[in-house]
Amino acid sequence: MSRTRQIPAPLRADMPQDAVDRPLAAFARDYADGEHTPRHMHGRVQLIYATQGVMRITTDEAGFLVPPLHALWMPAGTAHQVVTQGQVAMRALFLRADAARAGPAATTVLAVSPLLRELILAACAEPLEWDPQGRGGHLAALILDEIARAPALPFRVPEPHDPRLKRLAAALRADPASGRTLEDWALLAGASPRTLERRFQAETGLSFARWRQTLRLTEAAARLAGGEPPARAAAAVGYASAPAFGAAFRAAFGVTPGAARR
C-alpha cells in the first residue's frame, strides 16, 4: 500500500501588505545570522530581496539560494521557510494579483538590476497606502517594468521527499565538498545505489550526480556573490580543478565565476 506524504499545514502569515488596496506594498526587516522563519505562506505574490546577506528559502518542491543582487519571485500561497546566512537586510515587495502578471508563473530567482534595487529601497520609504497619482504610483509602475525585464537564474535545487534522500541532501548541503560516492551514501542510508538513483530521478528529475553538481554550483554562486574568490569558492564545494569549475559554472549560469563575483 502506498503512503500519502503528510505535510503539516503552513501558518498563514497575515500582514497589512497582504491586504492593502495598492498594486504593491513594501516590507523591510533586518534578520540576524542563522535566523529561521518557520514554514508559512502569504496571500500575495512576493519579491523577496535583501540588500545584504544570503537567504536560503525552501518550498515543498525546491530549495533556493538568494544572494545579494538577486531576488526570489514567489507565487501567492506558496508554503516556504527562510534561513538567513549572515546579517540579512530584507526589503520585500507584496504584489496584488493584477500587478503580479509582470513576473513569472513559478517560484524563480531573478537578477536585480541597480535600478530595481533603488526602486525597491524607495518603495520601502513610502507609506503603506501611497498616493497612486504621486511618487508611489510612479515607483510602482517602474518596479513592475523592471521585474518584467529581470533575467531568471537557475539558483534552484529540487527538493527530494524520501526520508533517506532528505538526509543525504541535508548532509551534502552542510558539506557540498564531500567526496562520498553514491555507493558510500547507499551504505549509510541502508538502501542500494540503484534504489537511491531511481528515487533521485523520480523525485527531482535529476540523476544523483546532476543533482549534486547543481547543489555545488548554486552554493558556489552564493559564495561568489558574497565576494569570495573563485578558487576558494570552487574548493569549498568540491572542485579541485579551477578550469573544470569555470567550465561547469559557465555552462550552468552563462557567466564566468569572475563575472559572477563582480
Secondary structure, 3 states (H helix, E strand, C coil): CCCCCCCCCCEECCCHHHCCCCCEEEEEEEECCCCEEEEEECCCEEEEEECCCEEEEEECCEEEEECCCEEEEECCCCCEEEEEECCEEEEEEEECCCHHHHCCCCCEEEECCHHHHHHHHHHHCCCCCCCCCCHHHHHHHHHHHHHHHCCEECCEEECCCCHHHHHHHHHHHHCCCCCCCHHHHHHHHCCCHHHHHHHHHHHHCCCHHHHHHHHHHHHHHHHHHCCCCHHHHHHHCCCCCHHHHHHHHHHHHCCCHHHHHC
